[in-house]
Amino acid sequence: MTAELIFTRRFCMGHRLITGSSERCAIPHGHNEYVRVTLRPAKQARLDGHVNMILPFAEAKARWHGFVDEALDHSLQLSETDPLLAWFRQNEPQRAERIVVTPGDPTTELMAALMLAKLTAFLADQGDILRVHEIELEETPTNTVRLGGNPQHYLPVVNRPAKDCWWNRPDQSISDLP
Ligand SMILES: Nc1nc2c(c(=O)[nH]1)N=C([C@H](O)[C@H](O)COP(=O)(O)OP(=O)(O)OP(=O)(O)O)CN2
């Protein structure tokens, strides 16, 4: 028997897809998204008959929901090749820090994988008590991406070491650009 902890958070984001795969999505627009994560204990163990918790819910989700609330909520997601990035850096450098910079278009598939990697990094840094089994990212009420397994096998190849990619670092970073 496998116990799972499932946490859901809502956040608001803006993005655009510039590669032409969905032309109407090339105009900046936003969504109210839900991210739902399913966590499993790294080691299965019997409840102790006293505390009867894997980990208090608040403790298990605090860091992850802190990242969603402070780094993702009301952020703008842009591809690292998007010319809007240079515009923000030049004209509104402080607001440029609120931009999630992604390797290629910030699609739901990519964001689910980046978020899975970030949560994996948080949980490892918190002592490897819990592991991510699955992440679901609901972009709209009609479109959801579900992802499980090792995100490193799914993420696009980038030309810098894994440790230099924000999604692998257990911190609030959302960009690697200086
Ligand atoms: N495979 C993907 N396709 C699309 C993505 C994506 O992330 N992955 N994203 C978009 C756009 O962001 C768009 O805002 C949402 O897509 P779309 O289904 O075209 O629009 P609706 O949610 O309004 O669709 P309804 O079925 O009418 O509700 C496009 N494609």
The ligand as an SDF file (V2000), in Angstrom:
LIG
                    3D

 30 31  0  0  0  0  0  0  0  0999 V2000
    0.4690   21.1070  -26.5110 N   0  0  0  0  0  0  0  0  0  0  0  0
    0.1460   22.3860  -26.1920 C   0  0  0  0  0  0  0  0  0  0  0  0
   -0.6530   23.0980  -27.0040 N   0  0  0  0  0  0  0  0  0  0  0  0
   -0.9900   24.3610  -26.6720 C   0  0  0  0  0  0  0  0  0  0  0  0
   -0.5200   24.9480  -25.4860 C   0  0  0  0  0  0  0  0  0  0  0  0
    0.3480   24.1790  -24.6590 C   0  0  0  0  0  0  0  0  0  0  0  0
    0.8280   24.6410  -23.6030 O   0  0  0  0  0  0  0  0  0  0  0  0
    0.6460   22.9070  -25.0440 N   0  0  0  0  0  0  0  0  0  0  0  0
   -0.8990   26.2030  -25.1460 N   0  0  0  0  0  0  0  0  0  0  0  0
   -1.7380   26.9160  -25.8880 C   0  0  0  0  0  0  0  0  0  0  0  0
   -2.1660   28.2990  -25.4410 C   0  0  0  0  0  0  0  0  0  0  0  0
   -1.4620   28.7050  -24.2780 O   0  0  0  0  0  0  0  0  0  0  0  0
   -3.6910   28.5630  -25.2920 C   0  0  0  0  0  0  0  0  0  0  0  0
   -3.9270   29.6510  -24.3860 O   0  0  0  0  0  0  0  0  0  0  0  0
   -4.5870   27.4720  -24.7840 C   0  0  0  0  0  0  0  0  0  0  0  0
   -4.9570   26.5840  -25.8030 O   0  0  0  0  0  0  0  0  0  0  0  0
   -6.3260   26.2980  -26.6100 P   0  0  0  0  0  0  0  0  0  0  0  0
   -6.7480   24.8920  -26.2970 O   0  0  0  0  0  0  0  0  0  0  0  0
   -6.0330   26.5650  -28.0220 O   0  0  0  0  0  0  0  0  0  0  0  0
   -7.3950   27.3150  -26.0840 O   0  0  0  0  0  0  0  0  0  0  0  0
   -8.6590   27.1280  -25.1360 P   0  0  0  0  0  0  0  0  0  0  0  0
   -8.2130   26.7520  -23.7610 O   0  0  0  0  0  0  0  0  0  0  0  0
   -9.4310   28.3780  -25.2510 O   0  0  0  0  0  0  0  0  0  0  0  0
   -9.4590   25.9150  -25.7570 O   0  0  0  0  0  0  0  0  0  0  0  0
  -10.9870   25.4570  -25.5730 P   0  0  0  0  0  0  0  0  0  0  0  0
  -10.9640   24.0050  -25.9760 O   0  0  0  0  0  0  0  0  0  0  0  0
  -11.7870   26.3250  -26.4680 O   0  0  0  0  0  0  0  0  0  0  0  0
  -11.3670   25.6210  -24.1280 O   0  0  0  0  0  0  0  0  0  0  0  0
   -2.2170   26.4000  -27.1740 C   0  0  0  0  0  0  0  0  0  0  0  0
   -1.8090   25.0520  -27.4710 N   0  0  0  0  0  0  0  0  0  0  0  0
  1  2  1  0
  2  3  2  0
  2  8  1  0
  3  4  1  0
  4  5  2  0
  4 30  1  0
  5  6  1  0
  5  9  1  0
  6  7  2  0
  6  8  1  0
  9 10  2  0
 10 11  1  0
 10 29  1  0
 11 12  1  0
 11 13  1  0
 13 14  1  0
 13 15  1  0
 15 16  1  0
 16 17  1  0
 17 18  2  0
 17 19  1  0
 17 20  1  0
 20 21  1  0
 21 22  2  0
 21 23  1  0
 21 24  1  0
 24 25  1  0
 25 26  2  0
 25 27  1  0
 25 28  1  0
 29 30  1  0
M  END
$$$$
